[in-house]
Amino acid sequence: MTGKEKLSVNMTMIRSIAAVLAAVLCLLAFAGCSPMNDAEKKVSKELKALQASDYLGDEVIDLRDSLSDEGRENFDGFLKKLRDFDFEITGSEEDDDKDDDYTLVSVKIKTYDFGREYLAAWTEFLKTNEGIESEDITEFYEMLFTRLNLLNEKDRINYIKIVCIDPLGNGEWVANIKENEELQDAIFGGMMSEMKALAAE
């Protein structure tokens, strides 16, 4: 085989491999952009609304007001991180034991590990505060929000299911966002489950 023939064969192989790679990339692109059904769209809309929400209840405002100026900055930083969770709708399925208007939407939540830092802050606080009065733990909150605001990596991942129902069968889906404690704990980075575990001790 001459040099020209070898070059021709090599170019043919390169073009063939390039064509295969292009086809695979197209398949991946279509797979990643598969259309969501109505239940999945409802969950996605609700989660995006949570990311954009800046609502604070009276108790939260009172807690923030009890902090120092630096504590308030850390608290605001924590709230910003709290809304900075990532989510991915990974699919959905109808429950065979339910009506067709009952769908479980699977979601992957990725956020900061607030629960780990909550436990660490509480452990550190207990070491230096033996007689703790429940109404006098401002020092703990100052420490806690400092730790939470310093987090810079979303290394906590939870896979959850969200119930969606279409009670009237007209396509108006309702997602159990507010009632879903598993979802709430996932968004709070496991902090709620750590609180419950400490309260049970």
C-alpha positions as CSV (number, residue, x, y, z in Angstrom):
1,M,0.0,0.0,0.0
2,T,1.4,3.3,-1.1
3,G,1.6,6.4,1.2
4,K,-1.3,8.0,-0.6
5,E,-3.4,4.9,-0.2
6,K,-2.6,4.8,3.6
7,L,-3.5,8.5,3.9
8,S,-6.8,7.8,2.1
9,V,-7.7,4.9,4.4
10,N,-6.8,7.0,7.5
11,M,-8.9,9.9,6.3
12,T,-11.8,7.5,5.7
13,M,-11.5,6.1,9.2
14,I,-11.3,9.6,10.7
15,R,-14.5,10.7,8.8
16,S,-16.3,7.5,9.9
17,I,-15.3,7.9,13.6
18,A,-16.3,11.6,13.4
19,A,-19.7,10.7,12.0
20,V,-20.3,8.1,14.8
21,L,-19.3,10.7,17.4
22,A,-21.6,13.2,15.9
23,A,-24.5,10.7,16.0
24,V,-23.8,9.8,19.6
25,L,-23.7,13.5,20.6
26,C,-27.1,14.0,18.8
27,L,-28.6,11.1,20.7
28,L,-27.2,12.5,24.0
29,A,-28.6,15.9,23.3
30,F,-32.1,14.5,22.5
31,A,-31.9,12.3,25.6
32,G,-31.1,15.2,27.9
33,C,-33.9,17.3,26.5
34,S,-36.7,14.8,26.6
35,P,-40.0,16.7,27.0
36,M,-41.5,16.7,30.5
37,N,-45.1,15.6,31.1
38,D,-47.6,17.9,32.9
39,A,-46.9,16.6,36.4
40,E,-43.1,17.0,35.9
41,K,-43.7,20.6,34.6
42,K,-45.8,21.4,37.7
43,V,-43.0,20.2,40.1
44,S,-40.3,22.1,38.1
45,K,-42.4,25.3,38.3
46,E,-43.0,24.9,42.1
47,L,-39.3,24.3,42.8
48,K,-38.2,27.3,40.6
49,A,-40.7,29.4,42.7
50,L,-39.0,28.2,45.9
51,Q,-35.6,29.2,44.4
52,A,-37.0,32.7,43.7
53,S,-38.9,33.2,46.9
54,D,-37.8,35.8,49.4
55,Y,-40.6,35.4,51.9
56,L,-39.7,35.4,55.6
57,G,-42.1,34.5,58.4
58,D,-42.3,36.6,61.6
59,E,-40.3,34.1,63.6
60,V,-37.5,34.2,61.1
61,I,-37.5,38.0,61.1
62,D,-37.4,38.0,64.9
63,L,-34.4,35.6,64.9
64,R,-32.6,37.8,62.4
65,D,-33.2,40.9,64.4
66,S,-31.7,39.2,67.5
67,L,-28.3,38.8,65.8
68,S,-25.4,41.2,65.6
69,D,-24.7,43.1,62.4
70,E,-22.2,40.4,61.4
71,G,-24.7,37.7,62.4
72,R,-27.3,39.3,60.1
73,E,-24.9,39.3,57.2
74,N,-24.2,35.6,57.8
75,F,-27.9,34.9,58.1
76,D,-28.6,36.6,54.8
77,G,-25.8,34.7,53.2
78,F,-27.3,31.4,54.5
79,L,-30.7,32.3,53.1
80,K,-29.1,33.0,49.7
81,K,-27.4,29.6,49.8
82,L,-30.7,28.0,50.9
83,R,-32.4,29.2,47.7
84,D,-29.3,28.2,45.7
85,F,-30.2,24.5,45.5
86,D,-30.0,22.6,42.2
87,F,-32.7,20.2,41.1
88,E,-33.2,17.8,38.2
89,I,-36.4,16.0,37.3
90,T,-35.3,12.5,36.7
91,G,-38.6,10.9,35.7
92,S,-42.1,10.0,36.9
93,E,-44.3,7.1,37.2
94,E,-48.0,6.4,37.9
95,D,-48.8,4.4,41.0
96,D,-50.5,1.1,39.9
97,D,-52.6,1.1,43.2
98,K,-53.9,4.6,42.5
99,D,-55.9,6.3,39.8
100,D,-54.3,7.5,36.6
101,D,-54.4,11.0,38.0
102,Y,-51.8,10.2,40.6
103,T,-48.1,10.5,39.6
104,L,-44.9,10.2,41.5
105,V,-42.3,12.6,40.2
106,S,-38.6,11.8,40.9
107,V,-36.3,14.7,41.7
108,K,-32.6,14.9,42.4
109,I,-31.8,17.8,44.8
110,K,-28.2,19.0,45.2
111,T,-27.3,21.6,47.8
112,Y,-25.0,22.5,50.7
113,D,-24.6,20.1,53.7
114,F,-26.3,22.4,56.2
115,G,-27.1,19.5,58.4
116,R,-23.5,18.6,58.9
117,E,-22.6,22.1,59.9
118,Y,-25.7,22.4,62.2
119,L,-24.5,19.3,64.1
120,A,-20.9,20.5,64.3
121,A,-22.0,24.0,65.5
122,W,-24.3,22.5,68.2
123,T,-21.5,20.1,69.4
124,E,-19.0,23.0,69.6
125,F,-21.6,25.1,71.5
126,L,-22.3,22.4,74.0
127,K,-18.6,22.1,74.9
128,T,-18.5,25.7,76.2
129,N,-22.0,26.1,77.5
130,E,-23.0,23.6,80.1
131,G,-26.2,25.2,81.5
132,I,-28.1,26.2,78.4
133,E,-31.3,28.2,78.7
134,S,-33.5,27.7,75.7
135,E,-34.3,31.4,75.5
136,D,-30.6,32.4,75.5
137,I,-28.9,30.7,72.6
138,T,-28.1,33.7,70.5
139,E,-24.4,32.8,70.7
140,F,-25.3,29.4,69.1
141,Y,-27.1,31.1,66.2
142,E,-24.2,33.5,65.6
143,M,-21.9,30.5,65.4
144,L,-24.3,28.5,63.3
145,F,-24.9,31.1,60.6
146,T,-21.2,31.9,60.4
147,R,-20.5,28.2,59.6
148,L,-23.5,28.0,57.1
149,N,-22.4,31.1,55.3
150,L,-18.9,29.8,54.8
151,L,-20.1,26.7,52.9
152,N,-19.0,26.9,49.3
153,E,-19.6,23.5,47.8
154,K,-22.9,21.7,47.1
155,D,-21.9,18.2,48.2
156,R,-25.2,16.9,49.5
157,I,-27.4,15.0,47.1
158,N,-30.9,13.6,47.8
159,Y,-33.2,11.6,45.6
160,I,-36.9,12.1,46.5
161,K,-40.3,11.5,45.1
162,I,-43.0,14.2,45.0
163,V,-46.7,13.2,44.7
164,C,-48.7,15.0,42.0
165,I,-52.4,14.7,41.6
166,D,-54.9,15.9,39.1
167,P,-58.1,15.8,41.2
168,L,-60.5,17.0,38.5
169,G,-58.8,15.2,35.6
170,N,-58.5,18.4,33.7
171,G,-54.7,18.7,33.6
172,E,-54.5,21.1,36.7
173,W,-51.8,19.2,38.6
174,V,-51.2,19.8,42.3
175,A,-47.8,18.9,43.8
176,N,-47.3,18.2,47.5
177,I,-44.5,20.6,47.9
178,K,-45.4,22.3,51.2
179,E,-46.4,19.0,52.9
180,N,-43.4,17.0,51.7
181,E,-41.0,16.8,54.7
182,E,-38.5,14.7,52.7
183,L,-38.3,17.5,50.1
184,Q,-38.0,20.2,52.8
185,D,-35.2,18.3,54.5
186,A,-33.4,17.9,51.2
187,I,-33.5,21.6,50.4
188,F,-32.3,22.4,54.0
189,G,-29.4,20.1,53.4
190,G,-30.4,17.6,56.1
191,M,-30.7,20.2,58.8
192,M,-34.2,19.3,59.7
193,S,-33.4,15.6,60.2
194,E,-30.4,16.6,62.3
195,M,-32.6,18.8,64.5
196,K,-35.1,15.9,65.0
197,A,-32.3,13.5,65.8
198,L,-30.9,15.8,68.5
199,A,-34.4,16.5,69.9
200,A,-34.9,12.7,70.3
201,E,-31.8,12.2,72.3
